[in-house]
Amino acid sequence: AVVLEADPLAEVLVESDLILDAQRLGGKLVGPSLRMDRVDHVVDVVLVVGDLARENAFGRGVLLIGFAKASFMVFGALQKFLLARVVNVAEYGAFSVVNNAISIVNNTIVQGTIQSVSKFTAEDDARAGAVQRAGLRLQMFLGLGVALAVFLAAPLVAGFVKAPEHTSLFRLAAAIPAIYAFYTVFVGTANGQRRFRVQAGFDIGFSISKTILLLAGAAIGRMAG
């Protein structure tokens, strides 16, 4: 047997249709003394419908963001799986060392930027554009500054992780924090405006682009020598 659960939104809409049908009959089904009560009830119905619509939109947003975050993990695993078949063991080990070190910087930038931009955007939707522009201006100094610092400190970082032979890779990876710095401003804006579909699109698109560029770069480097 199939059990169908009642949809609260559908019930409210059906009820409101019945009330409106009664009112269109010119009071034949409801007396004058009850007509204002019915009007008040219609207002209540409309408010309930709005609340349910917002809850449903939020629920869909949570599912979209959850799906996007899951895609990060899937594409991350796919990157490692495919990369191991493009480069040799030594090269894969070098990638892992550099990637783990750079991830510490990236995670700090990502979390700090998204939360800050999202907070200030959510406080006043009318200021979303101004907050986004301020975030981009900040990252012109902060994001590019961090990237420059990683580039200049590459020998020190490589020595710290006991991989001085990978200094050139750390210099190359210095571009990654700069890319993340600007990307996270747009993600934070979408999150603060509750545009979860857009945010999920950013996350999934970024994961796909990162996978393609990483594998393409590894293949080109492999062929070059």
WOJOQUI-V968208 format. One record per residue. N is the residue number from 0. RES is the residue in one small letter. PHI is phi in radians with two decimals (* if undefined). OMEGA is omega in whole degrees, 0 to 359 (999 if undefined). Layout:
N&RES&PHI&OMEGA  N&RES&PHI&OMEGA
This chain:
0&a&*&180  1&v&-1.81&180  2&v&-1.78&180  3&l&-1.79&178  4&e&-1.47&180  5&a&-1.24&176  6&d&-1.60&183  7&p&-1.05&180  8&l&-1.16&179  9&a&-1.14&179  10&e&-1.07&180  11&v&-1.11&180  12&l&-1.13&178  13&v&-1.10&180  14&e&-1.09&180  15&s&-1.13&177  16&d&-1.11&179  17&l&-1.12&180  18&i&-1.13&181  19&l&-1.16&177  20&d&-1.08&179  21&a&-1.12&180  22&q&-1.18&181  23&r&-1.17&178  24&l&-1.40&175  25&g&1.24&176  26&g&1.53&181  27&k&-1.19&180  28&l&-1.71&179  29&v&-2.27&182  30&g&-1.33&181  31&p&-1.00&183  32&s&-1.22&181  33&l&-1.68&188  34&r&-1.13&180  35&m&-1.16&176  36&d&-1.08&179  37&r&-1.15&179  38&v&-1.09&177  39&d&-1.06&181  40&h&-1.18&177  41&v&-1.07&178  42&v&-1.05&178  43&d&-1.08&179  44&v&-1.08&180  45&v&-1.06&179  46&l&-1.12&179  47&v&-1.13&178  48&v&-1.03&178  49&g&-1.08&179  50&d&-1.11&180  51&l&-1.15&179  52&a&-1.11&179  53&r&-1.14&179  54&e&-1.10&179  55&n&-1.13&179  56&a&-1.12&179  57&f&-1.13&179  58&g&-1.09&178  59&r&-1.13&179  60&g&-1.09&179  61&v&-1.08&179  62&l&-1.13&180  63&l&-1.12&180  64&i&-1.14&177  65&g&-1.08&178  66&f&-1.12&180  67&a&-1.13&179  68&k&-1.16&177  69&a&-1.13&179  70&s&-1.14&176  71&f&-1.00&181  72&m&-1.19&180  73&v&-1.13&181  74&f&-1.20&176  75&g&-1.09&178  76&a&-1.16&180  77&l&-1.15&178  78&q&-1.03&181  79&k&-1.15&181  80&f&-1.12&182  81&l&-1.31&181  82&l&-1.09&180  83&a&-1.13&179  84&r&-1.74&178  85&v&-1.75&182  86&v&-1.98&179  87&n&-1.47&186  88&v&-1.09&181  89&a&-1.11&180  90&e&-1.18&178  91&y&-1.14&177  92&g&-1.11&178  93&a&-1.12&177  94&f&-1.03&182  95&s&-1.10&179  96&v&-1.09&181  97&v&-1.18&182  98&n&-1.08&180  99&n&-1.12&180  100&a&-1.22&181  101&i&-1.20&181  102&s&-1.07&178  103&i&-1.09&179  104&v&-1.19&182  105&n&-1.06&182  106&n&-1.08&178  107&t&-1.13&179  108&i&-1.13&183  109&v&-1.07&184  110&q&-1.13&181  111&g&-1.12&183  112&t&-1.24&182  113&i&-1.05&182  114&q&-1.14&181  115&s&-1.18&181  116&v&-1.11&180  117&s&-1.08&182  118&k&-1.07&183  119&f&-1.23&177  120&t&-1.23&182  121&a&-1.15&180  122&e&-1.15&180  123&d&-2.77&182  124&d&-1.04&181  125&a&-1.15&181  126&r&-1.67&185  127&a&-1.00&180  128&g&-1.12&180  129&a&-1.14&179  130&v&-1.13&180  131&q&-1.11&179  132&r&-1.12&178  133&a&-1.13&178  134&g&-1.12&179  135&l&-1.17&177  136&r&-1.12&179  137&l&-1.08&182  138&q&-1.24&174  139&m&-1.05&179  140&f&-1.70&184  141&l&-1.24&183  142&g&-1.09&179  143&l&-1.21&177  144&g&-1.14&178  145&v&-1.12&179  146&a&-1.08&179  147&l&-1.13&179  148&a&-1.10&178  149&v&-1.12&180  150&f&-1.10&183  151&l&-1.25&182  152&a&-1.60&183  153&a&-0.93&178  154&p&-1.09&179  155&l&-1.20&180  156&v&-1.13&179  157&a&-1.08&177  158&g&-1.18&181  159&f&-1.12&180  160&v&-1.58&177  161&k&1.06&178  162&a&-2.45&183  163&p&-1.08&179  164&e&-1.24&181  165&h&-1.79&182  166&t&-0.98&181  167&s&-1.11&178  168&l&-1.20&177  169&f&-1.13&178  170&r&-1.13&178  171&l&-1.14&182  172&a&-1.28&180  173&a&-1.09&179  174&a&-1.25&185  175&i&-1.13&178  176&p&-1.02&179  177&a&-1.14&179  178&i&-1.13&179  179&y&-1.09&183  180&a&-1.02&182  181&f&-1.40&179  182&y&-1.05&184  183&t&-1.22&176  184&v&-1.09&180  185&f&-1.20&177  186&v&-1.14&178  187&g&-1.09&178  188&t&-1.11&179  189&a&-1.08&180  190&n&-1.16&180  191&g&-1.14&178  192&q&-1.51&181  193&r&1.04&175  194&r&-1.63&189  195&f&-1.18&178  196&r&-1.12&178  197&v&-1.14&180  198&q&-1.06&179  199&a&-1.10&178  200&g&-1.11&176  201&f&-1.04&184  202&d&-1.10&182  203&i&-1.20&179  204&g&-1.07&179  205&f&-1.15&180  206&s&-1.11&180  207&i&-1.14&181  208&s&-1.08&180  209&k&-1.09&180  210&t&-1.11&181  211&i&-1.12&182  212&l&-1.15&180  213&l&-1.11&182  214&l&-1.20&179  215&a&-1.14&178  216&g&-1.10&179  217&a&-1.13&180  218&a&-1.16&179  219&i&-1.12&178  220&g&-1.08&180  221&r&-1.14&181  222&m&-1.24&181  223&a&-1.30&174  224&g&2.32&999
